[in-house]
Amino acid sequence: MYLINKQANAISQLTQRSFSELGFREREHLQEWIAKEPSTLGEDLLIIQKEFDGFDDTRERLDLLALDKNGNLVVIENKLDDTGRDVIWQALKYASYCSNLSKTQIVNIYQTYLDRYQRGGNARDNLSEFFEQQDFEELVFNPGNQQRIIFIAANFRKEVTSTALWLLSHKIRIQCFKATPYSMGDQLFLSIDQIIPVKEAEDYMVGIAEKEQEEKSTQVELQNRHHIRLAFWEQFLNTIKASDCNLYNNVNPVKDHWLSSGSGCSGVPYQCIFMKNGARVQLSISRSNQEENKYIFDRLFNKKDDIEKTFGEELRWSRMDDKKASYITLEREFDGYNKAVWPEMIEWMVYHIHQLEKAISQPLKESNQTLKTFSSLPSSPEA
């Protein structure tokens, strides 16, 4: 690996090092680096536990446990300068132990992780955010036998790589990442490269695996959900278009659990949310720029009393400092899959999304106009 010097138009070779000679340890260093920055493994992963030992009849513990964007559990095993001979067998045991974890258990495992290592937080809310605000009740975790295994080490023994390749050929999802430290003077660098499978082969194999999983999964249930949502939104749109609310005049029914309408402010739609156990109306402040989102939210929050007075109820104000988006919401419980309650549910949605528009449209317009006047955001928005 080389360091590029643009001014001198030259490169300088970095010195390859070992973790042990640098004084780094597996649990205290490599494991922590991955836990804090799982994107180094080339995808969005949500770490839900470390040093997990919640297995029956064994005291064994795996290094890191994560969820991928498809809801699959990912067992991550870290080794420093050498994998050892038994790492494959060890990880296969962990994956088999994890195969029985239910959705409730996974949520509890993640909540324990948040309480112990992340100074708290709500596991259900974080999971919904990770899966892009999907209805939590509809999220599926740890489906079938889709558990994955990731190894990270500086060196992989031949018996490890050959076994990994053999397991890959039998559709066991295994990846091997080579972690290499480098130095130049007092500066240290880390390279993490996927070596098994090579990226081009992985894309092909993942595509095949996803296709097979799609064919084997319970498509009837998913199709039923889509039909239910589509029917609900058709009934909702018929009702709201006959009302005084014009928000959804040019909107068509969809199979998603949300239905959005423009507010006049780019990236800040009004939304009605259909859930298995309830309904929600909200303003989703979800522009691509996090700073702009927080600016708009803060401007609106400064007018909270006036907005809620016009709205007629207290709203939930979710700034979500550590997330890109912010939300202003109202939610009520309903038996969403019971069509007999749909008229009441729709009436509640129509009334409250209309009230939300009445209460927020003018302050939102003012916030949007003020935002456009700044080439860069002020440090603290005026009231």
HUFENGI-V436390 format. One record per residue. N is the residue number from 0. RES is the residue in one letter. SS is DSSP state (h for helix, s for strand, l for the rest). PSI is psi in radians with two decimals (none if undefined). BURIAL is b if it has 16 or more other C-alpha atoms within 10 Angstrom, else e. Layout:
BEGIN
n->N res->RES ss->SS psi->PSI burial->BURIAL
n->N res->RES ss->SS psi->PSI burial->BURIAL
END
This chain:
BEGIN
n->0 res->M ss->l psi->2.47 burial->e
n->1 res->Y ss->s psi->2.60 burial->e
n->2 res->L ss->s psi->2.25 burial->e
n->3 res->I ss->s psi->2.25 burial->e
n->4 res->N ss->s psi->1.78 burial->e
n->5 res->K ss->l psi->-0.68 burial->e
n->6 res->Q ss->l psi->-0.73 burial->e
n->7 res->A ss->l psi->-0.11 burial->e
n->8 res->N ss->l psi->0.89 burial->e
n->9 res->A ss->s psi->2.93 burial->e
n->10 res->I ss->s psi->2.62 burial->e
n->11 res->S ss->s psi->2.32 burial->e
n->12 res->Q ss->s psi->2.33 burial->e
n->13 res->L ss->l psi->2.70 burial->b
n->14 res->T ss->s psi->2.12 burial->e
n->15 res->Q ss->s psi->2.34 burial->e
n->16 res->R ss->l psi->3.10 burial->b
n->17 res->S ss->l psi->2.68 burial->b
n->18 res->F ss->l psi->-0.70 burial->b
n->19 res->S ss->l psi->-0.73 burial->e
n->20 res->E ss->l psi->-0.44 burial->e
n->21 res->L ss->l psi->-0.09 burial->e
n->22 res->G ss->l psi->0.27 burial->e
n->23 res->F ss->l psi->2.55 burial->e
n->24 res->R ss->l psi->2.72 burial->e
n->25 res->E ss->h psi->-0.96 burial->b
n->26 res->R ss->h psi->-0.74 burial->e
n->27 res->E ss->h psi->-0.43 burial->e
n->28 res->H ss->h psi->-1.26 burial->e
n->29 res->L ss->h psi->-0.78 burial->b
n->30 res->Q ss->h psi->-0.74 burial->b
n->31 res->E ss->h psi->-0.68 burial->e
n->32 res->W ss->h psi->-0.78 burial->e
n->33 res->I ss->h psi->-0.71 burial->b
n->34 res->A ss->h psi->-0.66 burial->b
n->35 res->K ss->h psi->-0.40 burial->e
n->36 res->E ss->l psi->1.17 burial->e
n->37 res->P ss->h psi->-0.26 burial->b
n->38 res->S ss->h psi->-0.25 burial->e
n->39 res->T ss->h psi->-0.26 burial->b
n->40 res->L ss->h psi->0.20 burial->b
n->41 res->G ss->l psi->0.24 burial->e
n->42 res->E ss->l psi->2.97 burial->e
n->43 res->D ss->l psi->1.97 burial->e
n->44 res->L ss->l psi->2.52 burial->b
n->45 res->L ss->s psi->1.95 burial->b
n->46 res->I ss->s psi->2.17 burial->b
n->47 res->I ss->s psi->-0.18 burial->b
n->48 res->Q ss->s psi->2.67 burial->b
n->49 res->K ss->s psi->2.64 burial->b
n->50 res->E ss->s psi->0.82 burial->e
n->51 res->F ss->s psi->2.19 burial->b
n->52 res->D ss->l psi->0.44 burial->e
n->53 res->G ss->l psi->0.77 burial->b
n->54 res->F ss->l psi->2.48 burial->e
n->55 res->D ss->l psi->2.46 burial->e
n->56 res->D ss->l psi->0.41 burial->e
n->57 res->T ss->l psi->2.62 burial->e
n->58 res->R ss->l psi->0.18 burial->e
n->59 res->E ss->l psi->2.68 burial->e
n->60 res->R ss->l psi->2.46 burial->e
n->61 res->L ss->s psi->2.78 burial->b
n->62 res->D ss->s psi->-1.05 burial->b
n->63 res->L ss->s psi->2.49 burial->b
n->64 res->L ss->s psi->2.31 burial->b
n->65 res->A ss->s psi->2.92 burial->b
n->66 res->L ss->s psi->2.44 burial->b
n->67 res->D ss->l psi->-3.14 burial->b
n->68 res->K ss->l psi->-0.20 burial->e
n->69 res->N ss->l psi->0.09 burial->e
n->70 res->G ss->l psi->0.12 burial->b
n->71 res->N ss->l psi->2.50 burial->b
n->72 res->L ss->s psi->2.44 burial->b
n->73 res->V ss->s psi->2.05 burial->b
n->74 res->V ss->s psi->2.12 burial->b
n->75 res->I ss->s psi->2.08 burial->b
n->76 res->E ss->s psi->2.22 burial->b
n->77 res->N ss->s psi->2.30 burial->b
n->78 res->K ss->l psi->2.67 burial->b
n->79 res->L ss->l psi->-1.75 burial->b
n->80 res->D ss->l psi->-0.19 burial->b
n->81 res->D ss->l psi->2.43 burial->e
n->82 res->T ss->l psi->-0.45 burial->b
n->83 res->G ss->l psi->3.06 burial->e
n->84 res->R ss->l psi->-0.44 burial->e
n->85 res->D ss->l psi->0.15 burial->e
n->86 res->V ss->h psi->-0.63 burial->b
n->87 res->I ss->h psi->-0.87 burial->b
n->88 res->W ss->h psi->-0.73 burial->e
n->89 res->Q ss->h psi->-0.84 burial->e
n->90 res->A ss->h psi->-0.64 burial->b
n->91 res->L ss->h psi->-0.68 burial->b
n->92 res->K ss->h psi->-0.80 burial->e
n->93 res->Y ss->h psi->-0.75 burial->b
n->94 res->A ss->h psi->-0.69 burial->b
n->95 res->S ss->h psi->-0.69 burial->e
n->96 res->Y ss->h psi->-0.72 burial->e
n->97 res->C ss->h psi->-0.31 burial->b
n->98 res->S ss->l psi->-0.39 burial->b
n->99 res->N ss->l psi->-0.01 burial->e
n->100 res->L ss->l psi->2.26 burial->b
n->101 res->S ss->l psi->2.99 burial->e
n->102 res->K ss->h psi->-0.76 burial->e
n->103 res->T ss->h psi->-0.76 burial->e
n->104 res->Q ss->h psi->-0.71 burial->e
n->105 res->I ss->h psi->-0.74 burial->b
n->106 res->V ss->h psi->-0.74 burial->b
n->107 res->N ss->h psi->-0.69 burial->e
n->108 res->I ss->h psi->-0.78 burial->b
n->109 res->Y ss->h psi->-0.69 burial->b
n->110 res->Q ss->h psi->-0.69 burial->b
n->111 res->T ss->h psi->-0.71 burial->b
n->112 res->Y ss->h psi->-0.78 burial->b
n->113 res->L ss->h psi->-0.77 burial->b
n->114 res->D ss->h psi->-0.63 burial->e
n->115 res->R ss->h psi->-0.68 burial->e
n->116 res->Y ss->h psi->-0.31 burial->e
n->117 res->Q ss->l psi->0.31 burial->e
n->118 res->R ss->l psi->0.64 burial->e
n->119 res->G ss->l psi->-3.01 burial->e
n->120 res->G ss->l psi->2.90 burial->e
n->121 res->N ss->l psi->2.02 burial->e
n->122 res->A ss->h psi->-0.76 burial->b
n->123 res->R ss->h psi->-0.79 burial->e
n->124 res->D ss->h psi->-0.75 burial->e
n->125 res->N ss->h psi->-0.67 burial->b
n->126 res->L ss->h psi->-0.72 burial->b
n->127 res->S ss->h psi->-0.70 burial->b
n->128 res->E ss->h psi->-0.76 burial->e
n->129 res->F ss->h psi->-0.65 burial->b
n->130 res->F ss->l psi->0.53 burial->b
n->131 res->E ss->l psi->0.87 burial->e
n->132 res->Q ss->l psi->0.49 burial->e
n->133 res->Q ss->l psi->2.69 burial->b
n->134 res->D ss->l psi->2.10 burial->b
n->135 res->F ss->h psi->-0.66 burial->b
n->136 res->E ss->h psi->-0.41 burial->e
n->137 res->E ss->h psi->-0.09 burial->e
n->138 res->L ss->l psi->2.45 burial->e
n->139 res->V ss->l psi->2.15 burial->e
n->140 res->F ss->l psi->2.52 burial->b
n->141 res->N ss->l psi->0.91 burial->b
n->142 res->P ss->l psi->2.40 burial->b
n->143 res->G ss->l psi->-2.37 burial->e
n->144 res->N ss->l psi->0.90 burial->e
n->145 res->Q ss->l psi->0.36 burial->b
n->146 res->Q ss->l psi->2.47 burial->b
n->147 res->R ss->s psi->2.79 burial->b
n->148 res->I ss->s psi->2.32 burial->b
n->149 res->I ss->s psi->2.27 burial->b
n->150 res->F ss->s psi->2.45 burial->b
n->151 res->I ss->s psi->2.17 burial->b
n->152 res->A ss->s psi->2.83 burial->b
n->153 res->A ss->l psi->-0.59 burial->b
n->154 res->N ss->l psi->2.43 burial->b
n->155 res->F ss->l psi->2.19 burial->b
n->156 res->R ss->l psi->2.69 burial->e
n->157 res->K ss->h psi->-0.67 burial->e
n->158 res->E ss->h psi->-0.45 burial->e
n->159 res->V ss->h psi->-0.85 burial->b
n->160 res->T ss->h psi->-0.70 burial->b
n->161 res->S ss->h psi->-0.68 burial->e
n->162 res->T ss->h psi->-0.69 burial->e
n->163 res->A ss->h psi->-0.77 burial->b
n->164 res->L ss->h psi->-0.67 burial->b
n->165 res->W ss->h psi->-0.75 burial->e
n->166 res->L ss->h psi->-0.65 burial->e
n->167 res->L ss->h psi->-0.69 burial->b
n->168 res->S ss->h psi->-0.33 burial->e
n->169 res->H ss->l psi->0.39 burial->e
n->170 res->K ss->l psi->0.44 burial->e
n->171 res->I ss->l psi->2.12 burial->b
n->172 res->R ss->l psi->1.78 burial->b
n->173 res->I ss->s psi->2.40 burial->b
n->174 res->Q ss->s psi->2.52 burial->b
n->175 res->C ss->s psi->2.23 burial->b
n->176 res->F ss->s psi->2.26 burial->b
n->177 res->K ss->s psi->2.10 burial->b
n->178 res->A ss->s psi->2.13 burial->b
n->179 res->T ss->s psi->2.12 burial->b
n->180 res->P ss->s psi->2.55 burial->b
n->181 res->Y ss->s psi->2.79 burial->b
n->182 res->S ss->s psi->2.69 burial->b
n->183 res->M ss->s psi->1.87 burial->e
n->184 res->G ss->l psi->-2.25 burial->e
n->185 res->D ss->l psi->-0.10 burial->e
n->186 res->Q ss->s psi->2.44 burial->e
n->187 res->L ss->s psi->2.52 burial->e
n->188 res->F ss->s psi->2.69 burial->e
n->189 res->L ss->s psi->2.27 burial->e
n->190 res->S ss->s psi->2.27 burial->e
n->191 res->I ss->s psi->1.99 burial->b
n->192 res->D ss->s psi->2.35 burial->b
n->193 res->Q ss->s psi->2.19 burial->b
n->194 res->I ss->s psi->-0.40 burial->e
n->195 res->I ss->s psi->2.23 burial->b
n->196 res->P ss->l psi->2.85 burial->b
n->197 res->V ss->l psi->2.62 burial->e
n->198 res->K ss->h psi->-0.73 burial->e
n->199 res->E ss->h psi->-0.72 burial->e
n->200 res->A ss->h psi->-0.63 burial->e
n->201 res->E ss->h psi->-0.77 burial->b
n->202 res->D ss->h psi->-0.73 burial->e
n->203 res->Y ss->h psi->-0.81 burial->e
n->204 res->M ss->h psi->-0.69 burial->b
n->205 res->V ss->h psi->-0.70 burial->e
n->206 res->G ss->h psi->-0.76 burial->e
n->207 res->I ss->h psi->-0.78 burial->e
n->208 res->A ss->h psi->-0.73 burial->b
n->209 res->E ss->h psi->-0.66 burial->e
n->210 res->K ss->h psi->-0.78 burial->e
n->211 res->E ss->h psi->-0.70 burial->e
n->212 res->Q ss->h psi->-0.69 burial->e
n->213 res->E ss->h psi->-0.71 burial->e
n->214 res->E ss->h psi->-0.54 burial->e
n->215 res->K ss->h psi->-0.36 burial->e
n->216 res->S ss->l psi->2.97 burial->e
n->217 res->T ss->l psi->1.41 burial->e
n->218 res->Q ss->h psi->-0.46 burial->e
n->219 res->V ss->h psi->-0.75 burial->e
n->220 res->E ss->h psi->-0.76 burial->e
n->221 res->L ss->h psi->-0.74 burial->e
n->222 res->Q ss->h psi->-0.66 burial->e
n->223 res->N ss->h psi->-0.74 burial->e
n->224 res->R ss->h psi->-0.75 burial->b
n->225 res->H ss->h psi->-0.72 burial->b
n->226 res->H ss->h psi->-0.70 burial->e
n->227 res->I ss->h psi->-0.82 burial->b
n->228 res->R ss->h psi->-0.76 burial->b
n->229 res->L ss->h psi->-0.77 burial->b
n->230 res->A ss->h psi->-0.69 burial->e
n->231 res->F ss->h psi->-0.82 burial->b
n->232 res->W ss->h psi->-0.56 burial->b
n->233 res->E ss->h psi->-0.79 burial->e
n->234 res->Q ss->h psi->-0.70 burial->e
n->235 res->F ss->h psi->-0.82 burial->b
n->236 res->L ss->h psi->-0.65 burial->b
n->237 res->N ss->h psi->-0.67 burial->e
n->238 res->T ss->h psi->-0.83 burial->e
n->239 res->I ss->h psi->-0.54 burial->b
n->240 res->K ss->h psi->-0.32 burial->b
n->241 res->A ss->l psi->-0.04 burial->e
n->242 res->S ss->l psi->-3.03 burial->e
n->243 res->D ss->l psi->-0.09 burial->e
n->244 res->C ss->l psi->2.19 burial->b
n->245 res->N ss->l psi->0.13 burial->e
n->246 res->L ss->l psi->-0.66 burial->b
n->247 res->Y ss->l psi->0.44 burial->b
n->248 res->N ss->l psi->-0.57 burial->e
n->249 res->N ss->l psi->0.49 burial->e
n->250 res->V ss->l psi->2.45 burial->e
n->251 res->N ss->l psi->2.71 burial->e
n->252 res->P ss->l psi->2.60 burial->b
n->253 res->V ss->l psi->3.00 burial->b
n->254 res->K ss->l psi->-0.08 burial->b
n->255 res->D ss->l psi->2.92 burial->b
n->256 res->H ss->l psi->-0.02 burial->b
n->257 res->W ss->s psi->2.70 burial->b
n->258 res->L ss->s psi->2.10 burial->b
n->259 res->S ss->s psi->2.69 burial->b
n->260 res->S ss->s psi->2.47 burial->b
n->261 res->G ss->l psi->2.60 burial->e
n->262 res->S ss->l psi->-0.07 burial->b
n->263 res->G ss->l psi->-0.15 burial->e
n->264 res->C ss->l psi->2.06 burial->e
n->265 res->S ss->l psi->2.31 burial->e
n->266 res->G ss->l psi->0.24 burial->b
n->267 res->V ss->s psi->1.31 burial->b
n->268 res->P ss->s psi->2.70 burial->b
n->269 res->Y ss->s psi->2.52 burial->b
n->270 res->Q ss->s psi->2.44 burial->b
n->271 res->C ss->s psi->2.33 burial->b
n->272 res->I ss->s psi->2.19 burial->b
n->273 res->F ss->s psi->2.14 burial->b
n->274 res->M ss->s psi->2.80 burial->b
n->275 res->K ss->l psi->-0.63 burial->b
n->276 res->N ss->l psi->0.28 burial->e
n->277 res->G ss->s psi->-3.04 burial->b
n->278 res->A ss->s psi->2.68 burial->b
n->279 res->R ss->s psi->2.49 burial->b
n->280 res->V ss->s psi->2.54 burial->b
n->281 res->Q ss->s psi->2.76 burial->b
n->282 res->L ss->s psi->2.07 burial->b
n->283 res->S ss->s psi->1.92 burial->b
n->284 res->I ss->s psi->1.58 burial->b
n->285 res->S ss->l psi->0.86 burial->b
n->286 res->R ss->l psi->2.95 burial->b
n->287 res->S ss->l psi->-0.37 burial->e
n->288 res->N ss->l psi->2.02 burial->e
n->289 res->Q ss->h psi->-0.68 burial->b
n->290 res->E ss->h psi->-0.66 burial->e
n->291 res->E ss->h psi->-0.69 burial->b
n->292 res->N ss->h psi->-0.81 burial->b
n->293 res->K ss->h psi->-0.58 burial->b
n->294 res->Y ss->h psi->-0.85 burial->b
n->295 res->I ss->h psi->-0.78 burial->b
n->296 res->F ss->h psi->-0.82 burial->b
n->297 res->D ss->h psi->-0.68 burial->b
n->298 res->R ss->h psi->-0.77 burial->b
n->299 res->L ss->h psi->-0.70 burial->b
n->300 res->F ss->h psi->-0.54 burial->b
n->301 res->N ss->l psi->-0.33 burial->e
n->302 res->K ss->l psi->0.41 burial->e
n->303 res->K ss->h psi->-0.82 burial->b
n->304 res->D ss->h psi->-0.78 burial->e
n->305 res->D ss->h psi->-0.71 burial->e
n->306 res->I ss->h psi->-0.81 burial->b
n->307 res->E ss->h psi->-0.52 burial->b
n->308 res->K ss->h psi->-0.78 burial->e
n->309 res->T ss->h psi->-0.69 burial->e
n->310 res->F ss->h psi->-0.69 burial->b
n->311 res->G ss->l psi->-0.05 burial->e
n->312 res->E ss->l psi->2.89 burial->e
n->313 res->E ss->l psi->2.41 burial->e
n->314 res->L ss->l psi->2.81 burial->b
n->315 res->R ss->s psi->2.11 burial->e
n->316 res->W ss->s psi->1.88 burial->b
n->317 res->S ss->s psi->1.64 burial->e
n->318 res->R ss->l psi->-0.67 burial->b
n->319 res->M ss->l psi->1.21 burial->e
n->320 res->D ss->l psi->-0.60 burial->e
n->321 res->D ss->l psi->0.10 burial->e
n->322 res->K ss->l psi->2.85 burial->e
n->323 res->K ss->l psi->-0.78 burial->b
n->324 res->A ss->l psi->2.83 burial->b
n->325 res->S ss->s psi->2.77 burial->b
n->326 res->Y ss->s psi->2.56 burial->b
n->327 res->I ss->s psi->2.04 burial->b
n->328 res->T ss->s psi->2.82 burial->b
n->329 res->L ss->s psi->2.38 burial->b
n->330 res->E ss->s psi->2.60 burial->b
n->331 res->R ss->s psi->2.56 burial->e
n->332 res->E ss->s psi->2.38 burial->e
n->333 res->F ss->l psi->2.76 burial->b
n->334 res->D ss->l psi->1.46 burial->e
n->335 res->G ss->l psi->-0.54 burial->b
n->336 res->Y ss->l psi->0.05 burial->b
n->337 res->N ss->l psi->1.83 burial->e
n->338 res->K ss->h psi->-0.35 burial->e
n->339 res->A ss->h psi->-0.44 burial->e
n->340 res->V ss->h psi->-0.01 burial->e
n->341 res->W ss->h psi->-0.75 burial->b
n->342 res->P ss->h psi->-0.76 burial->e
n->343 res->E ss->h psi->-0.73 burial->e
n->344 res->M ss->h psi->-0.77 burial->b
n->345 res->I ss->h psi->-0.73 burial->b
n->346 res->E ss->h psi->-0.73 burial->e
n->347 res->W ss->h psi->-0.79 burial->b
n->348 res->M ss->h psi->-0.87 burial->b
n->349 res->V ss->h psi->-0.83 burial->b
n->350 res->Y ss->h psi->-0.81 burial->e
n->351 res->H ss->h psi->-0.53 burial->b
n->352 res->I ss->h psi->-0.58 burial->b
n->353 res->H ss->h psi->-0.74 burial->b
n->354 res->Q ss->h psi->-0.66 burial->b
n->355 res->L ss->h psi->-0.73 burial->b
n->356 res->E ss->h psi->-0.77 burial->b
n->357 res->K ss->h psi->-0.71 burial->e
n->358 res->A ss->h psi->-0.54 burial->b
n->359 res->I ss->h psi->-0.38 burial->b
n->360 res->S ss->h psi->-0.80 burial->b
n->361 res->Q ss->h psi->-0.85 burial->e
n->362 res->P ss->h psi->-0.60 burial->b
n->363 res->L ss->h psi->-0.72 burial->b
n->364 res->K ss->h psi->-0.76 burial->e
n->365 res->E ss->h psi->-0.72 burial->e
n->366 res->S ss->h psi->-0.73 burial->b
n->367 res->N ss->h psi->-0.73 burial->b
n->368 res->Q ss->h psi->-0.72 burial->e
n->369 res->T ss->h psi->-0.68 burial->e
n->370 res->L ss->h psi->-0.69 burial->b
n->371 res->K ss->h psi->-0.37 burial->e
n->372 res->T ss->h psi->-0.22 burial->e
n->373 res->F ss->l psi->2.25 burial->e
n->374 res->S ss->l psi->-0.51 burial->e
n->375 res->S ss->l psi->2.62 burial->e
n->376 res->L ss->l psi->2.50 burial->e
n->377 res->P ss->l psi->2.71 burial->e
n->378 res->S ss->l psi->-0.56 burial->e
n->379 res->S ss->l psi->2.05 burial->e
n->380 res->P ss->l psi->2.51 burial->b
n->381 res->E ss->l psi->2.73 burial->e
n->382 res->A ss->l psi->none burial->e
END
